[in-house]
């Protein structure tokens, strides 16, 4: 899959669930629940025990799903993730060498940044999309709108503070897609046997995105 195709799928789905879990099996169960709700893009964070195996299994078992690696802090980890099937690389911060290795292998890279200076620095370094994190700490959608005003050419994915209640406001503010954490990726609900709630919420998120696309 080309980087262009990766970006188009990410834009089309409009959601990038940030997958965090205490075990490999729980992570896979969370993916299954969200997949049943229609989501086909997932960020597998390196904080999951066995995260590399999770990516490898998903790449093999769900070829229609777009798998990315999250919380990638260095180029060595980025390369390992690419080899195991990651089609995009996400970080909470900017590491120039990680951006460079992603450019070398034509893999989409989404470094984290927050202030205008950090965002422009990441973009000029070659980032495909900027992960604005933690967006809620800076005022949420209103902050994203303020940043996008002078930087409309920079694609941004807000992460932190995205919920069913705030999703539309982030989209209205100019988000490329939404980085969704615990509000959707609910490990506690899964552990308690409430997978159907996650599936239902995934479908509700997608409905918000589709309504926005239709009305825009």
N, C-alpha and C positions, 0 to 999 in steps of 0.2 A: 504494500500500500504506500503510495506516495505521500509526502508531507502535505501536499495540497488536499488530497483526499481525506487525510486525517483531520485537517482543519475544517473541511466542509462538513464532515460527519459530526464533529464537535459542535459546530455552529448550528447545524440542523437539529440535533437533539436538544441543545441548549442547556444541558445539565452535565456537570462533572461531579458525581458523588465522591467524596473523600473517604475512602475505605479505611477504617481503623477497627481492629479487633484484637482480642487476646490470644487467638489461636488461628491456625491455618483453616481448620474446618469451619469455624464460625465466620471467617471472612468469606469463604465460598458460599455458605448458606445465605449471608447477607446479599451477595451478588445475585444468587438465584431468586431471592425475594424481590429485589428491585428489577431484575430482568423480566419477571412475570408481570411487572407493572409497566413494562415497555422501554425501560432504560437500557441503552446499549453502549454506554461510555462509562468507564470506571477508572479512578485513580487509586492504585494499590500503594499505600504508603509503606515506606521501609520500616516503620515502627511495628508492623505486624510480625510476630514470630513466624519465620518461614515465608516471608514476603516474596522472595524469589521463586519459591515453589508454587505459591499462589498464582503468580503471573504466568509461569510455565504451564500450569494446569489449565488456566483459563484460555491461554493462547491455543492450546491443543483441543480442549473440550468445547469451546465456544468461539469458533472462527468468525462468527458474525459480530462479535463484541470487540470494541476498541479498548484496548488495555494500555494504561499509562502507569508510570512509576512516580510516586510522590515522596516528599521529604528526602529528595536526592541532594546530597550536600557536596559531592565531588565528582569529577569526571570518571574516576575508576568505577564507582557505583553505577553511574549512568550507563557506561558501556556494558557492564554485566546485565543490567536490566534490558537493554536493547537486544542483547543476544538471547534473552529468555522470552522475548515477545513484546516488550514495551514499545508502543508506537509514539508515545510522547513522554517527556520528562518534566516533572514539576518540582519546584523547590520553594521553601518558605522565604528564601533569600536569594541574592544574586552571587553566583560564583562564575566568573568570566570563563574559566577553563571548562566548566561544564557546558556553557553556551557554545564554546568553540568545538567541543567534541560532537555535540548534537548537530552543529552546522556541517561538520566533516562528513557525518553519516546521513545527512538529510533527514533528521528526526526533529519533530516539533519540540520546542523548548519553552517552558512557561516558568520563568523565575519569579520569585516573590519580590515585591517592592511596595512602598507605602507613600513616601513623600514625593512631590513633583520631581525633585532632583533624582531620587532613586529610580523612579519610573522612567524618566528620560535616559538615564544612564543604562538601564537594562535594555531599553528599546534600541539605543544606539549601539549596544554591544551585539545585537542581533537576535534578541528575543522575538519569538513569533507572537506571543500573547503575554501580557503582564498579569501575574496573580497579585491582585491588590489585597494584601493581608497584613493584619486583621482589619477588614473593612469596618466592622462594627465599632472598633476602638476610635475611629476617626469620624463617626457620625453616620455611617451606613450609606444609603443610596444618595443622600444629599452631598456627601463627600465625593462619591464617584461622579456625580453630575458636574460638580465643580472642577474636577480634574479633567473630565472629558471635554469641557468647553474649550480650553486652549490646546488640547491634544486629541482632536477627533480622529487623527490617523493612527493612534495607538490603540490596539485591541486590548481589552482588559476583562479579566474574570474576577469579580469580587468573591472573596471567601471570608467567612466569619460574619455571623449575623444574618445569613440567608435562611429564610423560613418561608412557609406557605403565606404568611402574612406580609412579608417584605419582598418576595420574589418579583412581583410585578413592578414594584418601585425601582428595583435594581435594573430590570430590563428597560424601563422607561428612561432610566438615567444613562443608558448606552452600553450596558454590559454585553460583551461578546457571547458569554454563556455564564452560568451560575455555578460557583463552587459550593456544593451543599455538604454540610457536615452532619452533626449529631441529630439535627431535626429530622433527617431522612435515614441516615445510616445508624439506626438505633440498635446497638448491640444488646442492650438490656431487654428490649422487646423480643428480639430473636431468641435470646437465652431463655425467656419465659414462655416460649412457644407461640408468640404473637406475630408470626411472619406475615400473616394476612394484612396486618396493619401497615407494615412496611410496603407491601405490594400496593395497597390502596393509596398510600401517600405518594408513592412514586408516580402513579397514574395521575394524581391530582397536580403534581408538579408539572408533568408533561402537558396537562390541559392548560395550565397557566401560560406556559411557553407558546403553545399552539394558538391560544387566543390572542396573545400579544402579536405573533407573526401575522395573524389574519387581520388584525385591526391596524397594524402599522403600515 
